[in-house]
Amino acid sequence: MKTIINRDFTRLWYGQAVSKVGDYVFNTTLILWIATKLGNGKSWAPMAVSGVLLSGLVAAFAIAPAAGVFADRWNRKRTMLWMDAVRAVLVGGLAAVAFIPADKLPVGAWLTLIYVVVFGVNAAGTFFGPSRMAVVPDVVDGPDQIAKAAGITQSTEALAGMIGPPLAAPLLFAAGVQWAVIINALSYVVSFLAIRSVPIPDNSTSAAERSQSGFWADFKIGITFFAKTRVLVVLIVASCIANFGAQAMNTLDVFFVTRNLHAAPKLYGLLGMAFGAGAIIGALFSVRVVRRIGLVNAIWLPVVVAGLLIMGYARQTSIWAAIPLIFVYALPIAVVNATLEPLVIQVTPRKMLGRVISVFMPVISITQLGSTMLIGWLFSTVMLHFHANAGGLHMGPIDTIFTITGLLFLAAAAYAFILLPRKGIAAAEPDREPDTEPDRAPEDEPETART
């Protein structure tokens, strides 16, 4: 296998690539299984499907903050291995039960089992994710390689999203749900073996250190550090503004295809493929973009470009014009996503990374959930028959919401442009006590920290 950055990162990457594909197969399989088998023809099927998504969001929102504390206190390599083992057992158990004919158990029992497994898998993921991100500086060398690793991770995520869902349907209908679920269980085994072979320094705190600072003290230190670090606050606020709008697009895109683009529903998947292809290319070129325009500019400037492209996308009436726009829109989005991780690592002391990362996860999750609920309500009620003319342009409900999404992107970019330090961002000192030093004002940033 070809080496990516170095041998250790290659093994870490390989395990996660396989695991991500398995996750997409698993999630798509469960949705199809509920919609076409367990709830086929039933009025409650859409609500049952949404329960899968809700179980994952609840796990992320409820457990992620606590998981971040433990990710900083525990041995990160051991944490990742344990979480892969837990997920393999949970998903493997569901696969074993799935060999029982569906009509032998009540539908309620099947749904409860699915929701519990999805919750457990996502709960384990809240421990795994921060630990994995925090070990990246241990397996690569320096900021440039961290940025490159982030770009590769983002492109892998996008590629997994393109490969996994198309595999799910054939596996479900040709081989049965149990075999599709087994693939995800085996993907965690592959991840376990790959991580086990990677030498990672022990970051865990000693028993004496843990006794001196309890869980709640560590949790408070993490929240205090986050709140005092201007860069982190700006990033999370800007991310919430942009994600609120982006989730509106995700919620209504299928209706946009059929109503505004006048295309058959089966062509909806082409937009996802175009976005995935753009995300892969954008992530791979993200390091070059950051070198050209700088780390701070790589946060807000691509968001401006993305916002303008969304506003252009909202005006389309043909899917064949919309597909290339979505492809181009994915390029700056991928650059921003690949830039966030190195920036967070740069401004956060190593011993705080788990807690800092775990603040982002639930906040973004609740933002996306709120957006989905609000947009669904608006589209079904207030804007159901909305029509207007602006400057000679006809505005319907969906293209109006998409235009507002573009404006939200521009607002997020403006917020980041104004409040991010203009003279570069100083790297955090790994061993300093983060709860005792407030973030410095932009004018105090050293010139040597320019990115």
C-alpha positions in Angstrom: 0.0 0.0 0.0 1.3 3.5 -0.9 2.5 5.6 2.0 0.5 8.7 2.7 2.6 11.4 4.6 4.2 8.6 6.6 3.7 4.9 7.5 2.0 5.6 10.8 -0.5 8.1 9.4 -1.2 5.7 6.5 -2.3 3.0 8.9 -4.4 5.4 10.9 -5.9 6.7 7.6 -6.6 3.2 6.2 -8.4 2.1 9.3 -10.6 5.2 9.3 -11.3 5.0 5.6 -12.7 1.5 5.9 -14.6 2.4 9.0 -16.2 5.5 7.3 -17.4 3.5 4.3 -18.8 0.9 6.7 -20.6 3.7 8.6 -22.3 5.0 5.5 -23.3 1.5 4.5 -24.7 0.9 8.0 -26.7 4.2 8.2 -28.1 3.9 4.7 -29.0 0.3 5.3 -31.0 1.0 8.5 -32.9 3.8 6.8 -33.8 1.6 3.8 -34.6 -1.3 6.0 -37.1 0.7 8.1 -38.6 2.5 5.1 -39.0 -0.6 2.8 -39.3 -3.5 5.1 -40.3 -2.8 8.7 -42.4 0.2 7.9 -43.4 -0.5 4.3 -46.7 1.3 3.5 -47.1 2.5 7.1 -47.9 6.1 7.9 -45.4 6.1 10.7 -42.4 5.1 8.5 -41.0 8.6 8.0 -41.1 9.3 11.7 -39.4 5.9 12.4 -36.6 6.8 9.9 -36.1 10.1 11.5 -35.6 8.3 14.8 -32.3 6.9 13.4 -31.0 10.4 12.8 -32.3 11.7 16.1 -30.7 8.8 18.0 -27.3 9.9 16.6 -27.8 13.6 17.3 -29.0 12.9 20.9 -25.9 10.8 21.6 -23.6 13.6 20.2 -25.3 16.3 22.1 -25.6 14.5 25.4 -22.3 12.7 25.7 -19.7 14.7 23.6 -18.9 17.3 26.3 -18.2 14.6 28.9 -16.4 12.4 26.3 -13.9 15.3 25.7 -12.8 15.4 29.3 -12.1 11.6 29.3 -10.4 11.9 25.9 -7.9 14.3 27.6 -7.5 12.2 30.8 -7.3 8.7 29.2 -4.7 7.1 27.0 -6.0 8.2 23.6 -4.8 5.1 21.7 -6.4 2.8 24.2 -9.6 4.9 24.1 -9.8 4.5 20.3 -9.2 0.8 20.5 -11.9 0.3 23.2 -14.4 2.4 21.2 -13.8 0.4 18.0 -14.3 -2.8 20.1 -17.5 -1.5 21.6 -18.9 -0.5 18.2 -17.9 -3.8 16.6 -19.8 -5.7 19.4 -22.9 -3.4 19.2 -23.2 -3.6 15.4 -22.2 -7.3 15.4 -24.9 -8.0 18.0 -27.5 -6.3 15.8 -26.4 -8.3 12.8 -26.8 -11.5 14.8 -30.3 -10.6 15.8 -31.1 -9.6 12.2 -30.8 -13.3 11.2 -34.1 -13.8 13.0 -37.0 -13.3 10.5 -38.4 -9.8 10.8 -42.0 -11.1 11.5 -40.8 -13.1 14.6 -40.3 -9.9 16.6 -42.7 -6.9 17.0 -41.8 -3.8 15.0 -41.5 -1.9 18.2 -38.8 -4.3 19.4 -36.9 -3.9 16.1 -37.0 -0.2 16.2 -36.0 0.0 19.9 -33.0 -2.3 19.1 -32.0 -0.2 16.1 -32.2 3.1 18.1 -30.3 1.7 21.0 -27.5 0.4 18.7 -27.3 3.7 16.8 -27.2 5.6 20.0 -24.4 3.4 21.4 -22.4 3.6 18.2 -22.6 7.4 18.1 -21.9 7.6 21.8 -18.7 5.6 21.3 -17.9 7.8 18.3 -18.0 10.9 20.6 -15.1 9.4 22.5 -13.3 8.1 19.4 -13.4 11.3 17.3 -11.7 13.7 19.7 -9.0 11.1 20.5 -8.3 10.5 16.9 -8.0 14.2 16.0 -5.8 14.7 19.1 -3.3 12.1 18.0 -2.7 13.5 14.5 0.1 15.7 15.7 1.7 12.6 17.2 1.9 10.7 13.9 2.8 13.6 11.5 5.5 16.3 11.7 4.7 19.9 12.0 1.9 22.3 10.9 2.2 21.6 7.1 1.7 17.9 7.6 -1.2 18.5 10.0 -2.9 20.6 7.3 -2.2 17.9 4.7 -3.5 15.2 7.0 -6.7 17.3 7.6 -7.2 17.7 3.8 -6.7 13.9 3.3 -9.2 13.2 6.1 -11.8 15.5 4.5 -11.4 14.0 1.1 -11.6 10.5 2.5 -14.9 11.4 4.3 -16.3 12.7 1.0 -15.2 9.6 -0.9 -16.7 7.3 1.7 -20.0 9.3 1.4 -19.9 8.6 -2.4 -19.0 4.9 -2.1 -21.0 3.8 1.0 -24.7 4.7 0.2 -24.7 3.1 -3.3 -23.4 -0.1 -1.8 -26.1 -0.3 0.8 -29.2 -0.9 -1.4 -27.7 -3.9 -3.4 -26.5 -5.5 -0.2 -29.8 -5.0 1.6 -32.0 -6.4 -1.2 -29.6 -9.0 -2.6 -27.9 -10.4 0.5 -30.1 -9.2 3.4 -29.8 -6.6 6.1 -27.6 -8.8 8.3 -24.8 -8.9 5.8 -24.9 -5.2 5.2 -24.7 -4.7 9.0 -21.8 -7.2 9.3 -19.8 -5.2 6.9 -19.9 -2.2 9.3 -18.9 -4.5 12.3 -15.9 -5.8 10.3 -14.9 -2.3 9.4 -14.5 -1.5 13.1 -12.3 -4.6 13.4 -10.1 -3.3 10.5 -9.9 0.1 12.3 -9.0 -1.6 15.5 -6.1 -3.6 13.9 -4.8 -0.5 12.1 -4.8 1.7 15.2 -3.2 -1.1 17.3 -0.2 -1.1 14.9 0.4 2.7 15.2 2.9 3.8 18.0 1.2 6.7 19.8 2.7 8.4 23.0 0.8 7.9 26.2 -1.0 11.1 27.1 -3.0 9.8 30.0 -2.9 11.6 33.3 -1.6 9.7 36.4 -3.9 8.6 39.2 -2.5 11.4 41.4 -3.2 14.0 38.8 -6.8 12.7 38.4 -7.3 12.8 42.1 -6.2 16.4 42.3 -8.5 17.6 39.5 -11.8 15.9 39.3 -14.1 15.4 36.3 -16.1 18.6 36.9 -13.0 20.7 37.5 -11.5 19.5 34.2 -14.8 20.1 32.4 -15.0 23.7 33.7 -11.4 24.3 32.7 -12.2 23.2 29.2 -15.3 25.4 28.9 -13.4 28.4 30.4 -10.5 28.0 28.0 -12.9 27.8 25.0 -14.8 30.8 26.2 -11.6 32.9 26.6 -10.0 31.9 23.3 -11.3 34.3 20.7 -10.3 32.2 17.7 -12.4 29.2 19.0 -15.4 31.4 19.8 -15.3 33.0 16.4 -15.0 29.6 14.7 -17.9 28.1 16.5 -20.2 31.1 16.0 -19.4 31.3 12.3 -19.8 27.6 11.9 -23.2 27.7 13.5 -24.4 30.5 11.3 -23.2 28.7 8.1 -24.4 25.3 9.3 -27.9 26.6 10.0 -28.2 27.7 6.4 -26.4 24.6 5.0 -28.8 22.3 6.8 -31.7 24.1 5.3 -30.3 23.2 1.9 -29.9 19.6 3.0 -33.5 19.5 4.2 -35.1 21.0 1.0 -32.7 19.9 -1.7 -34.8 16.9 -2.8 -37.9 19.2 -3.2 -35.7 21.8 -5.1 -34.8 19.0 -7.6 -38.4 18.1 -8.3 -40.0 21.5 -8.2 -37.5 24.1 -9.2 -35.2 22.0 -11.4 -38.1 20.1 -12.9 -36.1 16.8 -12.7 -37.1 13.3 -11.8 -36.4 12.2 -8.2 -34.0 9.5 -9.4 -31.6 12.3 -10.5 -31.4 13.7 -7.0 -28.4 11.4 -6.3 -26.4 13.2 -9.0 -26.2 16.3 -6.9 -24.7 14.3 -4.0 -22.1 12.7 -6.3 -21.2 16.2 -7.7 -20.8 17.6 -4.2 -18.7 14.6 -3.1 -16.4 14.9 -6.2 -15.9 18.6 -5.5 -15.3 18.0 -1.8 -12.6 15.4 -2.6 -10.8 17.8 -5.0 -11.2 20.8 -2.7 -9.8 18.9 0.3 -6.8 17.7 -1.7 -5.9 21.2 -2.8 -6.6 22.8 0.6 -3.0 22.9 1.6 -2.0 24.8 -1.5 -4.8 27.2 -1.0 -3.8 27.9 2.6 -0.2 28.5 1.6 -1.4 30.9 -1.0 -3.9 33.0 0.9 -3.0 32.3 4.6 -4.7 30.3 7.3 -7.0 33.1 8.5 -8.1 34.0 5.0 -8.8 30.4 4.2 -11.5 30.5 6.9 -13.6 33.4 5.7 -12.8 33.9 2.0 -14.0 30.4 0.8 -17.3 31.0 2.7 -17.9 34.2 0.8 -17.4 32.2 -2.5 -19.7 29.5 -1.3 -22.4 31.9 -0.3 -22.4 33.6 -3.7 -22.5 30.2 -5.4 -25.5 29.2 -3.3 -27.3 32.3 -4.3 -26.6 31.4 -8.0 -27.7 27.8 -7.4 -31.0 29.1 -6.0 -31.9 30.7 -9.3 -31.3 27.5 -11.4 -34.2 25.8 -13.3 -32.3 22.9 -14.8 -30.5 20.1 -13.0 -27.8 20.0 -15.6 -26.9 23.6 -14.8 -27.2 22.9 -11.0 -24.8 19.9 -11.0 -21.7 21.9 -12.0 -22.6 24.7 -9.5 -22.9 22.2 -6.7 -19.5 20.7 -7.7 -17.9 24.1 -7.6 -19.7 25.0 -4.4 -18.1 22.0 -2.7 -14.6 23.2 -3.5 -14.5 26.1 -1.0 -16.6 24.2 1.6 -13.9 21.5 1.5 -11.1 24.0 2.0 -12.8 25.5 5.0 -13.5 22.1 6.6 -9.9 21.1 6.0 -8.6 24.3 7.5 -10.6 24.2 10.7 -8.8 21.2 12.2 -5.3 22.5 11.9 -6.4 25.9 13.2 -8.1 24.3 16.3 -5.0 22.2 16.9 -2.8 25.3 16.6 -4.6 27.4 19.2 -5.3 24.6 21.7 -2.8 23.1 24.1 -2.4 19.4 23.5 -3.9 18.4 26.9 -7.0 20.4 26.0 -7.8 19.1 22.5 -10.3 16.5 23.5 -12.5 19.0 25.5 -12.2 21.7 22.8 -13.2 19.3 20.0 -16.1 18.0 22.0 -17.6 21.5 22.4 -17.9 21.8 18.6 -19.8 18.5 18.1 -22.9 19.0 20.3 -23.2 22.7 19.4 -23.1 22.0 15.6 -25.5 19.1 16.1 -28.1 21.1 17.9 -27.8 23.9 15.3 -28.5 21.4 12.5 -31.4 19.9 14.4 -32.9 23.3 15.1 -32.5 24.3 11.4 -34.1 21.1 10.2 -37.1 21.6 12.5 -37.5 25.3 11.7 -37.1 25.0 8.0 -39.5 22.0 7.9 -42.1 24.0 9.8 -41.7 27.2 7.6 -41.8 25.2 4.4 -45.0 23.4 5.5 -46.8 26.5 6.8 -45.7 30.1 6.5 -43.9 29.7 3.1 -46.1 27.0 1.7 -47.7 29.3 -0.9 -45.1 32.0 -0.8 -44.4 33.9 -4.1 -42.8 37.3 -4.6 -41.0 39.4 -7.2 -37.6 41.0 -6.4 -36.0 43.2 -9.1 -37.9 41.4 -11.8 -37.0 37.9 -10.4 -39.8 35.5 -9.3 -39.1 34.1 -5.9 -40.7 30.9 -4.7 -40.5 29.3 -1.2 -37.4 27.1 -1.8 -35.3 29.5 -3.8 -36.0 32.2 -1.3 -34.8 30.0 1.6 -31.7 29.0 -0.4 -31.0 32.7 -1.1 -31.3 33.4 2.6 -28.8 30.5 3.1 -26.3 32.3 0.8 -26.8 35.5 2.9 -26.1 33.5 6.1 -22.9 32.3 4.6 -21.9 35.9 3.8 -22.8 36.9 7.4 -20.7 34.1 8.8 -17.7 35.1 6.6 -18.1 38.8 7.6 -18.2 37.8 11.3 -15.0 35.7 10.9 -13.3 38.4 8.8 -14.0 41.1 11.4 -13.1 39.2 14.6 -10.3 36.8 13.6 -6.9 38.2 14.4 -5.5 40.0 11.3 -1.8 39.6 12.3 -1.8 35.9 12.4 -2.7 33.4 15.2 -0.3 32.5 17.9 0.2 28.8 18.6 -0.8 27.6 22.0 1.9 26.5 24.5 1.4 22.8 25.1 2.1 22.9 28.8 0.6 26.2 29.9 -2.4 26.3 32.3 -5.2 27.2 29.9 -7.7 28.4 32.5 -5.5 31.2 33.8 -4.7 33.2 30.6 -7.3 35.1 28.6 -7.0 35.2 24.8 -4.8 38.1 23.5 -6.2 40.9 21.6 -5.4 41.0 17.9 -2.9 43.9 18.2 -0.9 41.8 20.7 -0.4 38.9 18.3 3.3 38.5 17.4 4.3 39.1 13.8 6.3 35.9 13.8 3.0 34.0 14.1 1.8 35.1 10.7 0.4 32.2 8.7 
